[in-house]
Amino acid sequence: MAWDYSEKTKQLFMDAVHGKPGTHLGEIEEPDGLGEHGSMACGDAMRFTFRVERHPTDPTQDVITDARYLTFGCTSAIAASEALCALIEQGRYTPIEALKIKNQDIVDYLEGLPNQKIHCSVMGAEALEAAVFNWAQRRGVDLQKLGVDIHPDEKEEGRVVCKCFSLTEPYLRRKIKELNLKTIPEITNAVKAGGACMSCHHVPGGLQDLLNDIWGAHLMQLPVLPNFAMQTDANAPAATQTKEPAPGLSPYQFNKKVDKVIEEYIRPQLQKDGGNIEIVDIKDTLVYCRLSGTCAGCETAAQRLKLIIEEPLKEQIDERIRLILV
């Protein structure tokens, strides 16, 4: 089942991956600000860079003139990155003013995102915050004196609550308050915490305890349903691992759709870094592929690429698709 994206989200994504003039996919050499957020291991990661027009005497009056991103992730992750860059450049913001852009502004620019993809907009806002902190260090700007509260070490410090995505208690507490998250599914949609093994949901000091402590223990204890969309092959029920393609698609149509996604999105991304991909076979919803070039040299990199390649196939064709590297 494909995600229900807005037309604007789909258009921004297609323009970006095809390198249409005016899009922002790429990286600024010797940037004035650089920030990263996310993890290749979970399939979403963003590297955000910007350049400023420097004010001759007051660095707080620097103006961002150019913004770029390198994003590994799904349709919504790339579209959200495009939206962030467009908002910044159109606003002619100083780095400090750019911090006013929140994840909801990105969602609004995209004319909405599925609830399960809200974390993509959060990723952009977090990468921007990290880049502004980096700019402030380079330019000698004391953000604390200006009343700007940024937490650069929050994810490295403090007790780890969600081990799957290495998310700490200080970070989760801030995001729960900042985004007004009231349930475990809302936390998962916003920052992915609890979306993999789900063992952090109800353990002592886990997600539900954080919610109770922040909002009050009187919160309704809603049952948490398994998030099958984020299960790994090992966790997926055996009956769902190899099913017939989506209803209404013949095997031929299914294969053609897989070819189209690989040709229009996946292959161009791999070729930029000297890699390539070959479809070896398709059996039901299992897609057997072989990586070549730089993509084939490292087993760890190959497994990370598996997640990145698999995501758009799931989104645009069938969420049950599994990629098998041979």
C-alpha positions as CSV (number, residue, x, y, z in Angstrom):
1,M,0.0,0.0,0.0
2,A,1.5,3.4,-1.0
3,W,1.5,6.3,1.4
4,D,-1.1,9.1,0.8
5,Y,1.2,12.0,0.0
6,S,0.1,15.4,-1.2
7,E,0.8,16.3,-4.8
8,K,3.2,19.0,-3.6
9,T,5.2,16.4,-1.6
10,K,5.4,14.1,-4.6
11,Q,6.4,17.0,-6.9
12,L,9.2,18.2,-4.6
13,F,10.5,14.7,-4.3
14,M,10.6,14.1,-8.0
15,D,12.1,17.5,-8.8
16,A,14.9,16.9,-6.2
17,V,15.9,13.4,-7.3
18,H,16.0,14.6,-11.0
19,G,18.1,17.6,-10.1
20,K,15.7,20.2,-11.4
21,P,17.1,23.7,-11.3
22,G,16.2,25.5,-8.1
23,T,16.2,22.4,-5.9
24,H,18.6,21.9,-3.0
25,L,19.9,18.3,-3.0
26,G,23.7,18.6,-2.5
27,E,26.3,20.0,-0.1
28,I,27.9,23.4,0.3
29,E,31.7,23.3,0.3
30,E,33.2,25.1,3.3
31,P,29.8,26.0,4.7
32,D,29.1,28.5,7.4
33,G,26.8,26.1,9.2
34,L,26.7,22.3,9.2
35,G,24.3,20.0,11.1
36,E,23.4,16.4,11.0
37,H,20.5,14.4,12.3
38,G,19.2,10.8,12.1
39,S,20.9,7.5,11.6
40,M,21.7,5.5,8.5
41,A,20.9,2.4,10.6
42,C,17.3,3.4,10.9
43,G,17.0,4.5,7.2
44,D,16.7,8.2,7.7
45,A,19.7,10.6,8.0
46,M,20.2,14.2,7.0
47,R,23.3,16.4,6.5
48,F,22.3,20.1,6.3
49,T,24.6,22.9,5.3
50,F,24.2,26.6,4.7
51,R,26.1,29.7,3.6
52,V,25.6,33.2,5.0
53,E,26.1,36.7,3.8
54,R,28.3,37.9,6.6
55,H,27.5,41.2,8.4
56,P,30.7,43.3,8.7
57,T,30.3,44.0,12.4
58,D,27.5,42.0,13.9
59,P,27.4,38.2,13.2
60,T,23.9,37.9,14.6
61,Q,22.8,39.8,11.5
62,D,24.3,37.3,9.0
63,V,21.7,36.3,6.4
64,I,21.4,32.7,5.1
65,T,21.6,32.9,1.3
66,D,22.1,29.3,0.3
67,A,21.0,26.0,1.9
68,R,21.6,22.4,0.8
69,Y,21.0,18.9,2.2
70,L,22.1,15.3,1.7
71,T,19.2,13.1,2.8
72,F,19.1,9.4,2.9
73,G,15.5,8.3,3.3
74,C,12.1,8.1,1.9
75,T,9.9,10.4,-0.3
76,S,8.8,12.4,2.7
77,A,12.3,12.8,4.1
78,I,13.6,14.3,0.8
79,A,10.5,16.5,0.3
80,A,10.8,17.8,3.9
81,S,14.4,18.6,3.3
82,E,13.5,20.6,0.2
83,A,10.7,22.4,2.1
84,L,13.2,23.4,4.8
85,C,15.7,24.9,2.4
86,A,12.9,26.7,0.5
87,L,11.5,28.2,3.6
88,I,14.9,29.5,4.7
89,E,15.9,30.9,1.4
90,Q,12.6,32.6,0.7
91,G,12.5,34.1,4.2
92,R,16.0,35.6,4.0
93,Y,16.5,34.6,7.6
94,T,19.4,35.1,9.9
95,P,20.5,31.8,11.4
96,I,18.8,32.7,14.7
97,E,15.6,33.7,12.9
98,A,15.7,30.4,11.0
99,L,15.2,28.6,14.3
100,K,11.6,29.8,14.3
101,I,11.0,27.3,11.6
102,K,9.4,24.3,13.3
103,N,8.5,20.8,12.0
104,Q,4.8,21.9,11.7
105,D,5.9,24.7,9.3
106,I,7.5,22.0,7.1
107,V,4.4,19.8,7.3
108,D,2.3,22.8,6.3
109,Y,4.6,23.7,3.4
110,L,4.2,20.1,2.1
111,E,0.4,20.4,2.5
112,G,0.4,17.6,5.0
113,L,2.2,14.4,5.8
114,P,0.9,11.0,6.9
115,N,1.1,10.7,10.7
116,Q,3.7,7.9,10.4
117,K,6.0,10.3,8.5
118,I,6.0,13.3,10.8
119,H,9.5,12.2,12.0
120,C,10.8,13.3,8.6
121,S,9.8,17.0,9.3
122,V,11.3,16.7,12.8
123,M,14.6,15.5,11.3
124,G,14.8,18.7,9.2
125,A,14.1,21.0,12.1
126,E,16.7,19.1,14.3
127,A,19.4,19.3,11.5
128,L,18.7,23.0,11.2
129,E,19.2,23.5,14.9
130,A,22.5,21.6,14.8
131,A,23.7,23.7,11.9
132,V,22.9,27.0,13.7
133,F,24.8,25.8,16.7
134,N,27.7,25.0,14.4
135,W,27.5,28.5,12.8
136,A,27.4,30.2,16.3
137,Q,30.6,28.4,17.3
138,R,32.3,29.5,14.1
139,R,31.2,33.1,14.4
140,G,31.7,33.4,18.2
141,V,28.0,34.0,18.9
142,D,26.9,33.2,22.5
143,L,23.5,31.7,21.9
144,Q,22.8,31.4,25.7
145,K,23.2,35.1,26.2
146,L,20.6,35.6,23.4
147,G,18.2,33.3,25.1
148,V,18.5,30.6,22.5
149,D,18.2,27.2,24.0
150,I,20.0,24.5,21.9
151,H,21.0,21.1,23.2
152,P,23.9,19.9,21.0
153,D,24.9,17.0,23.3
154,E,21.4,15.9,24.4
155,K,21.5,12.7,22.4
156,E,24.9,11.7,23.7
157,E,24.2,12.5,27.3
158,G,21.7,10.9,29.6
159,R,20.0,7.5,30.0
160,V,19.2,5.7,26.8
161,V,15.5,5.0,26.7
162,C,15.1,3.6,23.1
163,K,18.1,1.4,22.4
164,C,17.0,0.7,18.8
165,F,17.4,4.3,17.8
166,S,19.8,5.4,20.7
167,L,17.4,8.1,22.0
168,T,18.1,9.5,25.4
169,E,15.7,10.6,28.2
170,P,16.7,14.3,27.9
171,Y,16.0,14.3,24.2
172,L,12.7,12.4,24.5
173,R,11.5,14.7,27.3
174,R,12.1,17.8,25.3
175,K,10.4,16.4,22.2
176,I,7.4,15.2,24.1
177,K,6.9,18.7,25.5
178,E,7.9,20.6,22.4
179,L,5.6,18.6,20.1
180,N,2.8,18.0,22.7
181,L,3.1,14.2,22.3
182,K,0.5,12.4,24.5
183,T,0.7,8.8,23.5
184,I,3.3,6.2,22.6
185,P,2.2,6.1,18.9
186,E,2.6,9.8,18.7
187,I,6.1,9.6,20.0
188,T,6.9,6.9,17.5
189,N,5.5,8.9,14.6
190,A,7.4,12.0,15.7
191,V,10.9,10.7,16.6
192,K,10.7,6.9,15.9
193,A,11.3,5.9,19.5
194,G,9.6,2.6,20.3
195,G,9.0,1.8,16.6
196,A,11.3,-1.2,16.2
197,C,11.4,-3.8,19.0
198,M,8.9,-1.9,21.2
199,S,10.6,-3.1,24.4
200,C,10.8,0.5,25.7
201,H,7.1,1.1,25.7
202,H,6.1,0.0,29.2
203,V,9.3,-1.0,31.0
204,P,10.2,1.1,34.1
205,G,11.6,4.4,32.9
206,G,10.2,3.7,29.4
207,L,8.0,5.8,27.1
208,Q,4.8,5.4,29.1
209,D,6.6,6.4,32.3
210,L,8.0,9.5,30.6
211,L,4.5,10.5,29.4
212,N,3.0,9.9,32.9
213,D,5.7,12.0,34.5
214,I,5.4,14.9,32.1
215,W,1.6,15.0,31.6
216,G,0.4,13.2,34.8
217,A,-0.2,9.6,35.6
218,H,-4.0,10.1,35.0
219,L,-3.4,9.8,31.2
220,M,-5.4,7.0,29.7
221,Q,-3.2,3.9,29.2
222,L,-4.0,3.2,25.6
223,P,-3.1,-0.3,24.3
224,V,-0.1,-0.1,21.9
225,L,-0.6,-1.9,18.6
226,P,2.4,-3.5,16.8
227,N,3.8,-1.2,14.1
228,F,4.1,-3.8,11.4
229,A,5.3,-1.2,8.8
230,M,8.6,-0.9,10.8
231,Q,9.2,-4.7,11.5
232,T,12.3,-6.4,10.2
233,D,12.2,-9.6,8.2
234,A,13.0,-11.5,11.3
235,N,10.1,-10.1,13.3
236,A,7.5,-10.3,10.5
237,P,4.9,-13.0,10.8
238,A,5.9,-15.9,8.5
239,A,2.6,-15.8,6.7
240,T,3.2,-12.2,5.5
241,Q,6.8,-12.6,4.3
242,T,6.0,-13.8,0.8
243,K,2.5,-12.7,-0.3
244,E,1.1,-12.1,-3.7
245,P,1.6,-8.5,-4.9
246,A,-0.9,-5.8,-4.1
247,P,-4.4,-6.6,-5.3
248,G,-5.2,-5.4,-8.8
249,L,-1.6,-5.8,-10.0
250,S,-0.6,-8.7,-12.1
251,P,3.0,-10.1,-11.7
252,Y,3.9,-8.3,-14.9
253,Q,2.5,-5.0,-13.6
254,F,4.2,-5.5,-10.3
255,N,7.6,-6.1,-11.9
256,K,7.2,-3.1,-14.1
257,K,6.5,-0.9,-11.1
258,V,9.6,-2.2,-9.4
259,D,11.7,-1.4,-12.5
260,K,10.2,2.1,-12.7
261,V,11.1,3.0,-9.0
262,I,14.6,1.6,-9.4
263,E,15.2,3.4,-12.7
264,E,13.7,6.8,-11.6
265,Y,14.9,7.0,-8.1
266,I,17.2,4.3,-6.7
267,R,19.7,3.9,-9.6
268,P,20.4,7.6,-10.1
269,Q,21.2,8.0,-6.3
270,L,23.6,5.0,-6.3
271,Q,25.3,6.1,-9.5
272,K,26.1,9.5,-8.0
273,D,28.5,7.6,-5.6
274,G,29.8,5.2,-8.2
275,G,27.5,2.4,-7.4
276,N,24.7,0.5,-9.2
277,I,22.0,-2.1,-8.8
278,E,20.7,-5.0,-10.8
279,I,17.4,-6.8,-10.4
280,V,18.2,-10.6,-10.3
281,D,14.7,-12.0,-9.7
282,I,11.3,-11.1,-8.3
283,K,9.3,-13.7,-6.5
284,D,6.0,-12.5,-5.1
285,T,7.0,-9.5,-2.9
286,L,10.6,-10.6,-2.6
287,V,12.9,-8.5,-4.8
288,Y,16.4,-10.1,-5.3
289,C,19.0,-7.5,-6.2
290,R,22.8,-7.4,-6.7
291,L,24.8,-4.2,-5.9
292,S,27.9,-3.3,-7.9
293,G,30.6,-0.7,-7.9
294,T,31.4,1.1,-4.7
295,C,28.1,-0.3,-3.2
296,A,29.4,-3.9,-3.3
297,G,32.6,-3.4,-1.3
298,C,31.4,-3.3,2.2
299,E,28.9,-5.6,3.9
300,T,27.9,-3.1,6.5
301,A,27.3,-0.4,3.9
302,A,25.3,-2.9,1.8
303,Q,23.0,-3.6,4.7
304,R,22.4,0.1,5.2
305,L,21.7,0.6,1.6
306,K,19.2,-2.3,1.7
307,L,17.1,-0.2,4.1
308,I,17.4,2.9,1.9
309,I,16.5,1.1,-1.3
310,E,13.7,-0.9,0.3
311,E,11.8,2.1,1.6
312,P,10.8,3.8,-1.7
313,L,9.7,0.3,-3.0
314,K,7.5,-0.1,0.0
315,E,6.1,3.4,-0.2
316,Q,5.3,3.5,-3.9
317,I,4.3,-0.1,-4.6
318,D,3.6,-2.4,-1.6
319,E,4.6,-2.2,2.0
320,R,5.2,-5.9,2.2
321,I,8.2,-5.8,-0.3
322,R,11.4,-7.2,1.1
323,L,14.8,-6.6,-0.6
324,I,17.2,-9.5,-0.7
325,L,20.8,-8.8,-1.6
326,V,22.5,-11.6,-3.5
